[in-house]
Every structure is written in structure tokens, then in C-alpha cells.
Amino acid sequence: MIKSLENTMNERLNRQDEMLDQLIKMVVDNNARLERIENAVNRI
């Protein structure tokens, strides 16, 4: 019983870690995109 709960918690934590990694990647990508836009605007 306890082992099953532990496994479930570990699975959830792993999924949260994966989601956090994806979120960080999205933020990094968006920052790069914003920087490119800002540079383009500054050249106008």
C-alpha cells in the first residue's frame, strides 16, 4: 500500500519536473524571440 503511494507520488513528481523543464524552455525561447523583435524594432 505505502509502496504504491510512493510510486504514484514519484510519477507525479517526475511529470511535474518534465512540465517545469518544458515551461523553462518556452520562457527561454520566448525571451530569444522578444530579443530578436526588439533588435528589429531598434533598427527601424
mmCIF file of the C-alpha atoms, coordinates in Angstrom:
data_MODEL
# 
_entry.id   MODEL 
# 
loop_
_atom_site.group_PDB 
_atom_site.id 
_atom_site.type_symbol 
_atom_site.label_atom_id 
_atom_site.label_alt_id 
_atom_site.label_comp_id 
_atom_site.label_asym_id 
_atom_site.label_entity_id 
_atom_site.label_seq_id 
_atom_site.pdbx_PDB_ins_code 
_atom_site.Cartn_x 
_atom_site.Cartn_y 
_atom_site.Cartn_z 
_atom_site.occupancy 
_atom_site.B_iso_or_equiv 
_atom_site.pdbx_formal_charge 
_atom_site.auth_seq_id 
_atom_site.auth_comp_id 
_atom_site.auth_asym_id 
_atom_site.auth_atom_id 
_atom_site.pdbx_PDB_model_num 
ATOM 1  C CA . MET A 1 1  ? 0.000  0.000  0.000   1.00 0.00 ? 1  MET A CA 1 
ATOM 2  C CA . ILE A 1 2  ? 2.653  2.519  1.051   1.00 0.00 ? 2  ILE A CA 1 
ATOM 3  C CA . LYS A 1 3  ? 4.877  1.417  -1.839  1.00 0.00 ? 3  LYS A CA 1 
ATOM 4  C CA . SER A 1 4  ? 2.009  2.076  -4.250  1.00 0.00 ? 4  SER A CA 1 
ATOM 5  C CA . LEU A 1 5  ? 1.505  5.583  -2.860  1.00 0.00 ? 5  LEU A CA 1 
ATOM 6  C CA . GLU A 1 6  ? 5.228  6.215  -3.088  1.00 0.00 ? 6  GLU A CA 1 
ATOM 7  C CA . ASN A 1 7  ? 5.247  5.131  -6.732  1.00 0.00 ? 7  ASN A CA 1 
ATOM 8  C CA . THR A 1 8  ? 2.280  7.366  -7.504  1.00 0.00 ? 8  THR A CA 1 
ATOM 9  C CA . MET A 1 9  ? 3.944  10.343 -5.830  1.00 0.00 ? 9  MET A CA 1 
ATOM 10 C CA . ASN A 1 10 ? 7.182  9.711  -7.705  1.00 0.00 ? 10 ASN A CA 1 
ATOM 11 C CA . GLU A 1 11 ? 5.322  9.531  -11.022 1.00 0.00 ? 11 GLU A CA 1 
ATOM 12 C CA . ARG A 1 12 ? 3.592  12.829 -10.293 1.00 0.00 ? 12 ARG A CA 1 
ATOM 13 C CA . LEU A 1 13 ? 6.851  14.486 -9.266  1.00 0.00 ? 13 LEU A CA 1 
ATOM 14 C CA . ASN A 1 14 ? 8.510  13.244 -12.445 1.00 0.00 ? 14 ASN A CA 1 
ATOM 15 C CA . ARG A 1 15 ? 5.665  14.648 -14.544 1.00 0.00 ? 15 ARG A CA 1 
ATOM 16 C CA . GLN A 1 16 ? 5.928  17.970 -12.717 1.00 0.00 ? 16 GLN A CA 1 
ATOM 17 C CA . ASP A 1 17 ? 9.670  18.029 -13.382 1.00 0.00 ? 17 ASP A CA 1 
ATOM 18 C CA . GLU A 1 18 ? 9.035  17.399 -17.085 1.00 0.00 ? 18 GLU A CA 1 
ATOM 19 C CA . MET A 1 19 ? 6.409  20.137 -17.207 1.00 0.00 ? 19 MET A CA 1 
ATOM 20 C CA . LEU A 1 20 ? 8.738  22.563 -15.436 1.00 0.00 ? 20 LEU A CA 1 
ATOM 21 C CA . ASP A 1 21 ? 11.502 21.766 -17.931 1.00 0.00 ? 21 ASP A CA 1 
ATOM 22 C CA . GLN A 1 22 ? 9.081  22.433 -20.803 1.00 0.00 ? 22 GLN A CA 1 
ATOM 23 C CA . LEU A 1 23 ? 7.964  25.699 -19.209 1.00 0.00 ? 23 LEU A CA 1 
ATOM 24 C CA . ILE A 1 24 ? 11.552 26.868 -18.752 1.00 0.00 ? 24 ILE A CA 1 
ATOM 25 C CA . LYS A 1 25 ? 12.311 26.013 -22.390 1.00 0.00 ? 25 LYS A CA 1 
ATOM 26 C CA . MET A 1 26 ? 9.258  28.003 -23.518 1.00 0.00 ? 26 MET A CA 1 
ATOM 27 C CA . VAL A 1 27 ? 10.357 31.018 -21.467 1.00 0.00 ? 27 VAL A CA 1 
ATOM 28 C CA . VAL A 1 28 ? 13.886 30.836 -22.885 1.00 0.00 ? 28 VAL A CA 1 
ATOM 29 C CA . ASP A 1 29 ? 12.520 30.559 -26.437 1.00 0.00 ? 29 ASP A CA 1 
ATOM 30 C CA . ASN A 1 30 ? 10.141 33.474 -25.881 1.00 0.00 ? 30 ASN A CA 1 
ATOM 31 C CA . ASN A 1 31 ? 12.931 35.618 -24.456 1.00 0.00 ? 31 ASN A CA 1 
ATOM 32 C CA . ALA A 1 32 ? 15.040 34.922 -27.547 1.00 0.00 ? 32 ALA A CA 1 
ATOM 33 C CA . ARG A 1 33 ? 12.093 35.807 -29.795 1.00 0.00 ? 33 ARG A CA 1 
ATOM 34 C CA . LEU A 1 34 ? 11.449 39.039 -27.905 1.00 0.00 ? 34 LEU A CA 1 
ATOM 35 C CA . GLU A 1 35 ? 15.106 39.959 -28.180 1.00 0.00 ? 35 GLU A CA 1 
ATOM 36 C CA . ARG A 1 36 ? 15.020 39.430 -31.959 1.00 0.00 ? 36 ARG A CA 1 
ATOM 37 C CA . ILE A 1 37 ? 11.888 41.576 -32.232 1.00 0.00 ? 37 ILE A CA 1 
ATOM 38 C CA . GLU A 1 38 ? 13.432 44.277 -30.065 1.00 0.00 ? 38 GLU A CA 1 
ATOM 39 C CA . ASN A 1 39 ? 16.569 44.302 -32.210 1.00 0.00 ? 39 ASN A CA 1 
ATOM 40 C CA . ALA A 1 40 ? 14.491 44.536 -35.380 1.00 0.00 ? 40 ALA A CA 1 
ATOM 41 C CA . VAL A 1 41 ? 12.457 47.437 -33.973 1.00 0.00 ? 41 VAL A CA 1 
ATOM 42 C CA . ASN A 1 42 ? 15.606 49.264 -32.900 1.00 0.00 ? 42 ASN A CA 1 
ATOM 43 C CA . ARG A 1 43 ? 16.950 49.045 -36.458 1.00 0.00 ? 43 ARG A CA 1 
ATOM 44 C CA . ILE A 1 44 ? 13.891 50.812 -37.869 1.00 0.00 ? 44 ILE A CA 1 
# 
